[in-house]
Structures are given as C-alpha cells and as structure tokens.
C-alpha cells in the first residue's frame, strides 16, 4: 500500500471560508461577484441553459444549485473551486448528469454545480494508444471519437449520454467488462483540480495516492479536467444477443437462476452477460468477442439448462454493438442533453448465493415484485468469476472495492408519468434485504454508480468502499480537509 504522507506534504490545504455557517443561498451574491471577477462562465438564472443543466436525470430528486458554472478550460474550474472554498460553498462536478441520486447537483440544495459537458475534446495518439479525454465528455462521444480516430476503444458502460467522469471515477462497468475490465482499469493518468484550486497531475508514479483514490471514489477528491486512458484495437467481429428464457413458476426460476450462477463461475472470458428480470419477461443478454458460431457454442450448456430461446443474435463491428446497447439513442451526445426518468434505485454485490438465499430471492421476485405493475427490473451482471478481467487486478490496486464479487445487481423501479409513489421505495429495498439478511456484512457490498439515495452517509461509505474506507478518508483529509467536494454519500475526511 502506498503511503499517504506525500500528499500532506505536497498540498497543505487548509482553506478558511470567509463566510460564517448559514444558508448557502445567503452567499449567492458574494459567490456570483467572485465568479464574475474571475470571468468564470455561468448559466443565467432561469435561462434555457440553466433549466437544462439544473434538470436531474432522476426527476424525483430535484435540487437547486446556488450557481451553475460552465467551464471551457481548466482555469475556469480552478477559479470556480477557489470561489466556492472562499465562501464555504460545497462544489460538485456534473459530467453527464446521470447520477441516480443527483450527486452532480450536490444531492442537496445550495451547492455550486460545475457543469463539465462543454469540455468534451477527445484526442487519440495512435502511436501510443493513449487517449486524452476532457472531463465533460459523454460515453457515446468518446466511443465515436476513438473509433473514428483510430478504431480503438476502452471498456465502459453503454448509455451514450453518461459522462465519462462520474462513470470512470467510480468503476465503469459495462458490456465489455468481463473481457476487458472496468473503465477505471484503463485510466493511466488524470489532471485534477483540488480543493485549494491547484491543478495537479496524477498517475501510478505522480501523486500515486490521489490516483489510487480517484479510481473508485474520485467524486470526493476533486474535479478531473482531463483523463488519460489506454485503449485497445477494436475486434473485427463481435456478436450481441438476447436469450429469452421461460420460467413460469418459482421452481423453474430457481433452477434457471442457479444454472446462470453456476455458469458465471467459469464462463468463457470472451463472453459478457447479464440476467435481466422484469415483471413480464426474463432475458439473458450480452456481448461476445467473436462470431455467431463461437457464441452459440459458448452458450450451449447454459441454453439447455435455462430453457432458453435465442430472441436476437447479430454479428457486427464495434459501432454496431455500441449503438445496439445505446437503446436507439444517437451515439455522439454532447450539449444540450435532455433525458430524464422518475425512479428509485439500489444495488448489490454478492458471491454465489446459497440455497436458502437463492430461494428467498426467487420467492420475493414472484410473490412480491411480480404482482407490482410498475416498470421495475433487476439486472444481474456476471461481474466476477474465474475468467473475469474485473477480478484480475488486486483488490487493493485501486479504491474500487468489490472486484472479487461474482454478481452485481441493479434494482430499478420507475414510473412513466407523475410522481414516484411514497410506498414504492420498499419494493426495491426489500428485494435487497431478502438476499442480504442472512449474510455477514463482509459478504456483500453496493456500487456507488448505482446509488441508493435513501442511505445515510456513514452506511453508504461502508457499503461502497468497505475496508478501503480508512485509507480513502486519510487521502480525503490530505486533499480536501474542509470537504469542499461534499455530497451526501461521499467520502468524508478522517
């Protein structure tokens, strides 16, 4: 483990705010004056840009920023952070705006939102395979640019509108991760604005403690203005698929889920797959690094055990699968971006469930969740196992804590119109607790990129970062002792 001492010596960050503690909105005029004097671009209150940038992805979690800055340079970010720290205002980077808990807007009223999406340049060096990607770039734009500039890529998520910043700084799981690892595993460097407004570089050899913390808990540590990612040459042939399974009874579902879990332990490294459970259908879906014949051979043992029928099998190139998993959204997303849902989410990591835990999960699914007519789903990614690239790096190599877990679950319940019902939260909460109630705390975790906004900060820190938390809190104290980059589930200083 790398020592934390160099960061303390380097930064010496104590920042004394000018204003006394009170409502952050009491400081709005002083903050606006500070930003104006430093020529930091801002959204005009009530303007169309303000309305777009202040609108959360999750419409049940609306928060009002004290100001929204829209930087186009690292210097703008530095000056915005300096003004926030001067007046004791909390500040948060908003990259794609897809935070399930609206953390880019602060997760509460009165934060300074640093809307990064005007900073989206992507530059690939084909001689090294290193891409420099500005911190406000969205995943679809990144995929398009890397392909067009050199037919290269790195492993990341699927939604074209998600920002590379929040995504990669906290994990970055996607449909290539079993084969190619997490987005943060491809990060080789970053340029970061710290709480004292200094701009620093970090990598495995430069400020390595900060680099370790960024790769799993970056939103608590600073604002990344640019990333450096290694890339791989995209394969010529991939195959994406959906395998429909018919599990009409609890007994059949129990056999099916057990078969999927067993398969996950040793499935081919070229295969990436998730189990998608909804109120009306169940699919196994994913991506195979190879052709149709290879996929069918790889899936054959599972197809028989799950009573599966191939609903979709399509062979194509890199951008074909990127567009497919983007669910029909235009790939090259930037500003403006206007996509929203109303939902509640939670998450979970576990190893293989034992018989009792599996039965409890399936019972709740059929008896409690299935009768509910809202548009809910449970997505179970085959995250780990003997052949997973996610599990290859040592657990302590980055602050991402949960490499060794076999399964990663996303619990998601949405409504198509109107407000989210007050009695709806228990549906997903009980889905989780029915699995974990018989487990030791060390036998499960949660994914910060699928946050459960109902958790308090202390609980969230433990569930997201586990035994990495003490080191993260020490690094947080070094780089942000006054918690400028605060949000309700972030790392707090030691």
Secondary structure as GFF3:
##gff-version 3
##sequence-region A 1 494
A	DSSP	alpha_helix	5	11	.	.	.	ID=ss1
A	DSSP	three_ten_helix	24	27	.	.	.	ID=ss2
A	DSSP	alpha_helix	28	37	.	.	.	ID=ss3
A	DSSP	alpha_helix	48	54	.	.	.	ID=ss4
A	DSSP	beta_strand	67	69	.	.	.	ID=ss5
A	DSSP	alpha_helix	74	86	.	.	.	ID=ss6
A	DSSP	beta_strand	91	94	.	.	.	ID=ss7
A	DSSP	three_ten_helix	103	105	.	.	.	ID=ss8
A	DSSP	beta_strand	112	115	.	.	.	ID=ss9
A	DSSP	beta_strand	122	125	.	.	.	ID=ss10
A	DSSP	beta_strand	130	134	.	.	.	ID=ss11
A	DSSP	alpha_helix	139	150	.	.	.	ID=ss12
A	DSSP	beta_strand	152	153	.	.	.	ID=ss13
A	DSSP	alpha_helix	164	169	.	.	.	ID=ss14
A	DSSP	alpha_helix	177	180	.	.	.	ID=ss15
A	DSSP	three_ten_helix	183	186	.	.	.	ID=ss16
A	DSSP	beta_strand	187	193	.	.	.	ID=ss17
A	DSSP	beta_strand	199	202	.	.	.	ID=ss18
A	DSSP	alpha_helix	208	217	.	.	.	ID=ss19
A	DSSP	three_ten_helix	218	220	.	.	.	ID=ss20
A	DSSP	beta_strand	223	230	.	.	.	ID=ss21
A	DSSP	beta_strand	232	233	.	.	.	ID=ss22
A	DSSP	beta_strand	238	245	.	.	.	ID=ss23
A	DSSP	alpha_helix	250	266	.	.	.	ID=ss24
A	DSSP	beta_strand	271	278	.	.	.	ID=ss25
A	DSSP	beta_strand	282	288	.	.	.	ID=ss26
A	DSSP	alpha_helix	292	306	.	.	.	ID=ss27
A	DSSP	beta_strand	308	316	.	.	.	ID=ss28
A	DSSP	alpha_helix	318	325	.	.	.	ID=ss29
A	DSSP	beta_strand	342	350	.	.	.	ID=ss30
A	DSSP	alpha_helix	355	364	.	.	.	ID=ss31
A	DSSP	pi_helix	365	369	.	.	.	ID=ss32
A	DSSP	beta_strand	375	382	.	.	.	ID=ss33
A	DSSP	three_ten_helix	389	391	.	.	.	ID=ss34
A	DSSP	three_ten_helix	395	397	.	.	.	ID=ss35
A	DSSP	beta_strand	407	415	.	.	.	ID=ss36
A	DSSP	three_ten_helix	422	424	.	.	.	ID=ss37
A	DSSP	alpha_helix	425	436	.	.	.	ID=ss38
A	DSSP	three_ten_helix	441	443	.	.	.	ID=ss39
A	DSSP	beta_strand	444	445	.	.	.	ID=ss40
A	DSSP	three_ten_helix	448	450	.	.	.	ID=ss41
A	DSSP	alpha_helix	457	465	.	.	.	ID=ss42
A	DSSP	three_ten_helix	466	468	.	.	.	ID=ss43
A	DSSP	alpha_helix	469	479	.	.	.	ID=ss44
###
